[in-house]
Each structure stands twice: as C-alpha cells, then as structure tokens.
Amino acid sequence: MKPYLISLLMGVLAGVVYALLEVRSPAPPVVALLGLLGMLIGEQLVPAFRRKLSGEPLTAAWFRSECVPKITGAPPRDRAAEKTGDKRTPQ
C-alpha cells in the first residue's frame, strides 16, 4: 500500500510543478519523456551523494554498473560470465 501512496503523492507533486510552470498536462510526448528521463537521472543522484558523503569515490565503473542500467533499463552485465568467457545470458 505504501508504494501506491508514495506514487500518488509524487504524481500530485508533479501536477503542482506542471501548474506552476504552466505546462499543460498531459504534456506533449517529448516534454513527458524528458521529464521521465529527468526523474531517472534524479533517482541516481541520491546514491551518488550518499556514496560521496560516506567517502567512497564516484568512479566511472560504479556509474556504469549502478546508474546506467537503472537509467537505460538495460539489465546489469554479468561480470562473472564475462571473466569466464560464458556468452550465455543469466536465467
């Protein structure tokens, strides 16, 4: 139930922002897609800030393995299979 309420509240917040920016809702497809991309990128800022605050480095490898799959929707690559030369996809 909690994810549904959070989703509803975030939708209301997005509606308020749309109204303040005078963007009609539903937004034109390009505006809506850019907004979704911004949301995906914004979700990755929190782990990056947490990582930086804890003193861990923000490396390109971390970004590729943690952020890119979440932003693009691509499944994370199986590092163990790469090392052994196994070309099969994980089940």
Residue pairs with C-beta under 8 A, 6 or more apart in sequence:
14 35
15 25
18 24
18 25
18 27
19 25
23 31
26 32
27 35
37 71
40 70
40 71
41 71
43 70
44 66
44 67
44 70
44 71
47 66
47 67
48 58
48 67
51 57
51 58
51 62
52 58
65 76
65 77
68 74
69 75
69 76
78 89
78 90
80 86
81 87
81 88
81 90
